[in-house]
Amino acid sequence: MKKNKRPLGKFILVALLVVLILPVLTGKSYLYKAVVYNFAGIDDYTIFDNHSIPASQPVPWRFSAQYGQIKIPDTLEQYLTSLKSIALLVVQNREIVVEKYWNGYSDSSLSNSFSIAKSISSLLIGAAIHEGKIGSVNDPVGKYLPGFAEGGKAKVKVVDLLTMSSGSDWNESYANPFSVTTELYYGADVYKTATGINIIKTPGTYHSYKSGDTQLLGLIVEKATGKSLSAYAAEKLWQPLGAEHNALWSTDKQGGHEKAYCCFNSNARDFARIGQLMLDSGKINGIPVIDRSYFQRSITPCLIKDESNKPCNYYGYQWWILPDQQNIFYARGILGQYIICIPSINMVIVRLGEERDEKINNVPREVNALISWAQALK
């Protein structure tokens, strides 16, 4: 008796139908985009809708007398090239000292900074507090987002989001296409995704890196100011800082919400202005953008116990801190985007690229390499 063999084509057809129908049945239509684009990239602003952050009255950087004369050591340049760097910029004493670009990128090229946007969102929270739009970091999130007015969510404060200690069940997995982080990146309703979490730990007692916490901060800024993140960033940061080029902040849909936790797109020179703002203790031309106390807490370890059950000595208000050199702090993106601030020598280092190296003591290896090299320039 012959066995009934189903043609391979039928299996392929069934599998294809499952792939096409599953996103509809599960309500996760963002999976189509996730499958097509697969991995996040530095040029993803081209596949998303964006809000413009216009520059006005640009103030170009001055150039150091050493500009063009300092050679990046061969070993460091080879290392940065191996990590697919696209930009390296060193600003010291408000002057460009070193500048290099790779792979056709330039001083005006846009690229995604990924989680550098978290540090920028923190600055916007600080700006809203400074002008009285937000009462304080101790305000309950429910004061601004109705979904946090009751139950366990009512215990979450703005400061808990700033320190990544909301206690939510957010899944930060980047590889899992069904994770909320993937949905936040490719989906069309960041408000629904970010507010749809549950609180499973006491807020303020457990530090765990969650992009959803930052997205909530962005939604709070919008609610408190009555402006989009892009409009508020232009008003409080981009234009006062004298940015030379328009930036783009990717949104979940046309006219929608900015992805506050990622997706601020600009160039190395203009990103360095954010670093200079932090070197100036949150002031632009002597005028505070954020309160001194907020600035100080931003770059001070939160010391909330983390996943290793040790006090977090490397994270403040959405800014990273070097555990062994706590006078150095930086903004960080997942593919090796950095704005590194070294106040002791009035220096900002910006590195943009497509890959990063392993982390040692929570610090990517190339961050330490850049700091060691740049400190020797003084």
Disulfide bonds with the S-S distance in Angstrom:
Cys262-Cys263 1.98
